[in-house]
């Protein structure tokens, strides 16, 4: 907890700095991304009517996508779920 304040939790070693910029900006404030050093990823989008979750791993380039499915340009390409 930041300063011992239980209303300000954080994940140790996951904070941004000058060498590791914050992935959440005013342009994508509804999106949360967790990425590991091995490039495994959990991405969650909370934008109304575009909610989706992507869980991906580098091993075999596997993915689980759920909700509002988008391509790499964030354009809709479907809805529901898929396992790749």
C-alpha positions in Angstrom: 0.0 0.0 0.0 1.3 3.4 -1.0 2.3 5.1 2.3 0.5 2.4 4.2 -2.9 3.7 3.0 -5.3 0.8 2.3 -7.1 3.0 -0.2 -3.9 3.2 -2.4 -2.9 -0.4 -3.2 -0.3 -1.2 -5.9 1.4 -4.2 -7.4 5.1 -4.3 -6.4 7.5 -4.1 -9.3 4.7 -3.1 -11.7 4.9 0.6 -11.4 5.9 2.8 -14.4 8.9 5.1 -14.5 11.0 6.8 -17.2 12.3 3.5 -18.4 8.9 1.7 -18.3 6.2 4.1 -19.5 2.6 3.7 -18.3 0.5 1.9 -20.9 -2.7 3.6 -19.6 -3.0 7.2 -21.0 -5.9 9.6 -21.5 -6.3 8.0 -25.0 -7.0 4.5 -23.5 -8.0 5.1 -19.9 -10.7 2.4 -20.1 -8.1 -0.3 -21.0 -6.0 -2.2 -18.4 -3.1 -4.4 -19.5 -0.8 -6.7 -17.5 2.2 -8.0 -19.3 4.9 -10.3 -17.9 8.6 -10.2 -18.8 7.9 -13.3 -21.0 5.2 -11.2 -22.8 2.2 -13.1 -21.4 -0.7 -10.7 -21.4 -4.1 -10.0 -19.7 -5.9 -7.1 -21.4 -9.3 -5.8 -20.2 -11.4 -3.1 -21.9 -14.2 -1.4 -19.9 -15.5 1.0 -22.6 -19.3 0.7 -22.6 -20.6 -1.6 -25.4 -17.0 -2.6 -26.2 -16.1 -4.6 -23.1 -13.7 -7.4 -23.8 -10.9 -9.5 -22.2 -7.9 -11.0 -23.9 -5.6 -13.6 -22.2 -2.6 -14.5 -24.3 0.7 -16.4 -23.9 3.8 -16.4 -26.1 4.0 -20.2 -25.8 2.3 -21.4 -29.0 0.9 -17.8 -29.5 -2.3 -19.0 -27.8 -5.2 -16.7 -26.9 -8.6 -16.6 -25.2 -10.7 -13.6 -26.3 -14.1 -12.8 -24.9 -16.7 -10.1 -25.5 -16.4 -7.4 -28.1 -13.7 -9.0 -30.3 -11.3 -6.5 -32.0 -8.3 -6.7 -34.4 -4.9 -5.1 -33.8 -6.3 -1.7 -35.0 -9.1 -2.0 -32.4 -11.8 -2.4 -35.1 -14.6 -4.8 -34.3 -14.3 -8.2 -35.9 -17.0 -10.1 -33.9 -18.6 -10.8 -30.6 -18.6 -13.8 -28.2 -15.5 -15.8 -27.4 -12.7 -17.6 -29.3 -9.9 -19.8 -28.3 -6.8 -19.7 -30.6 
